[in-house]
Amino acid sequence: MKRRVLMMSAVSAAVLSACSQKFQAYNGPEVTSVVINKSARKMYLLHNEDVLKDYKIDLGFAPDGPKRFRGDGKTPEGTYRIDRKNPRSSFFLSLGISYPNMADRAYAALHGKEPGGDIFIHGQPNNTRAKGKDWTAGCISVKDKEISEIYAMVNVGTLVTIRP
């Protein structure tokens, strides 16, 4: 009986430890914008003009050029906002990006196609590990430890600029 209680206590401690690592607190300057430079594979969190943090990123499986259509494997380019936080993501944690905007929708409609959607900044897949470079379907991916930090620092409504 004691052994079972000890085992359950150890499991509970491990779960609590994982939760505390997943959700962090942030007390620093407000992140006023996120800038993603696709060609450099870098993401920057800024407070006005000051870079607070930078991260190495992975992109969609066909990263060159802007996202135009559903399934093209490209990461969007343009100006968006963080429009949601997903604590139950399939990718550890995730922050939604407001793609497609009106211009993205108009371009796709002009070509008789759908623009796609569900673009996120996220961590690694929950059940498997990502393999290689630029493996997402069009999202921006960082390490799990990094998305925990980003998730704490970036608020819904934050401006996101994605550059070529």
C-alpha positions in Angstrom: 0.0 0.0 0.0 2.8 2.4 0.9 4.6 1.6 -2.3 1.4 2.4 -4.3 1.0 5.7 -2.5 4.6 6.6 -3.1 4.3 5.8 -6.8 1.1 7.9 -7.1 2.9 10.8 -5.4 5.8 10.6 -7.8 3.5 10.5 -10.8 1.5 13.5 -9.4 4.8 15.4 -8.8 5.9 14.7 -12.4 2.6 16.0 -13.8 2.7 19.1 -11.7 6.3 19.7 -12.7 5.4 19.4 -16.4 2.5 21.8 -16.0 4.7 24.4 -14.2 7.2 24.1 -17.1 4.4 24.5 -19.7 2.8 27.6 -18.3 5.2 30.3 -17.2 4.7 33.7 -15.7 6.1 36.8 -17.4 6.8 40.1 -15.6 8.8 42.1 -18.1 8.1 44.8 -20.7 5.1 44.3 -22.9 5.7 42.5 -26.2 4.3 45.1 -28.7 5.1 43.2 -31.8 6.4 39.9 -33.2 8.6 40.0 -36.3 9.4 36.9 -38.3 12.1 36.9 -40.9 11.5 33.7 -42.9 14.8 33.7 -44.9 16.8 34.1 -41.7 14.6 31.5 -39.9 14.4 34.0 -36.9 11.5 35.3 -34.8 11.9 38.5 -32.7 9.7 39.6 -29.8 9.9 43.4 -29.5 8.9 46.1 -27.0 8.6 49.0 -29.3 12.0 49.1 -31.1 13.9 46.9 -28.5 14.3 43.2 -29.2 13.4 41.4 -26.0 14.0 37.8 -27.2 14.9 36.1 -30.5 14.3 32.5 -31.6 15.4 30.1 -34.3 12.3 28.8 -36.2 11.1 26.2 -38.6 8.5 27.0 -41.3 6.2 25.3 -43.7 7.5 22.5 -45.9 7.6 24.8 -48.9 8.8 28.0 -47.3 9.8 30.2 -50.2 7.2 32.8 -51.2 4.0 33.8 -49.4 1.2 31.4 -48.6 -1.5 31.7 -51.3 -3.7 28.6 -51.1 -4.8 25.8 -48.7 -2.3 23.0 -48.7 0.6 24.8 -50.4 3.0 24.3 -47.4 4.0 27.9 -47.3 4.2 30.2 -44.3 2.2 33.5 -44.9 3.9 36.9 -45.4 2.3 40.1 -44.3 0.8 41.8 -41.3 -1.4 39.9 -38.9 -2.4 39.7 -35.2 -2.2 37.1 -32.5 -5.9 36.2 -32.4 -6.0 33.3 -29.9 -4.1 31.2 -27.4 -4.5 27.5 -27.4 -3.4 25.7 -24.2 -4.7 22.3 -25.6 -2.9 22.4 -28.9 -1.7 19.3 -30.7 1.7 21.1 -30.6 2.4 21.6 -26.9 1.1 25.2 -26.9 0.2 27.5 -29.7 -0.6 31.1 -30.6 -3.0 31.7 -33.5 -2.1 34.1 -36.3 -5.0 36.0 -38.0 -4.2 34.6 -41.5 -6.0 34.9 -43.9 -6.5 38.7 -44.0 -8.7 40.4 -46.5 -5.9 40.6 -49.1 -5.1 36.9 -48.7 -8.8 36.0 -49.2 -9.1 38.2 -52.2 -6.0 36.7 -53.9 -7.3 33.2 -53.3 -10.8 34.0 -54.6 -9.4 35.6 -57.7 -7.8 32.3 -58.5 -10.8 30.2 -57.5 -9.1 28.6 -54.5 -9.3 28.7 -50.7 -6.6 30.6 -48.8 -6.2 28.1 -46.1 -6.0 29.0 -42.4 -5.1 27.7 -38.9 -1.6 29.3 -39.0 0.0 29.2 -35.6 3.3 29.8 -33.7 3.7 26.5 -31.9 5.9 24.0 -30.2 6.7 20.4 -31.2 4.0 17.8 -31.9 2.6 16.2 -28.7 2.9 12.6 -29.8 5.9 12.6 -32.0 9.0 14.7 -32.7 9.4 16.9 -35.7 12.0 15.6 -38.2 14.3 17.9 -40.2 13.9 21.5 -41.1 10.7 23.3 -42.3 8.3 20.5 -41.5 5.1 22.3 -40.7 2.1 22.7 -43.0 2.7 26.5 -43.0 3.1 27.4 -39.3 6.1 28.8 -37.3 7.6 26.2 -35.0 9.9 26.6 -32.0 11.1 24.3 -29.2 8.6 23.5 -26.5 10.6 25.4 -23.8 10.6 28.4 -26.1 6.8 28.3 -26.9 6.2 28.2 -23.1 8.2 31.5 -22.8 6.5 33.0 -25.9 3.0 32.0 -24.7 3.6 33.8 -21.4 5.0 36.9 -23.1 2.7 37.5 -26.1 -0.9 38.6 -25.7 -3.9 38.2 -27.9 -4.0 41.3 -30.2 -0.2 41.6 -30.6 0.9 42.7 -34.1 2.7 40.0 -36.1 4.8 40.9 -39.2 6.0 38.0 -41.3 8.8 39.0 -43.8 10.2 37.0 -46.7 
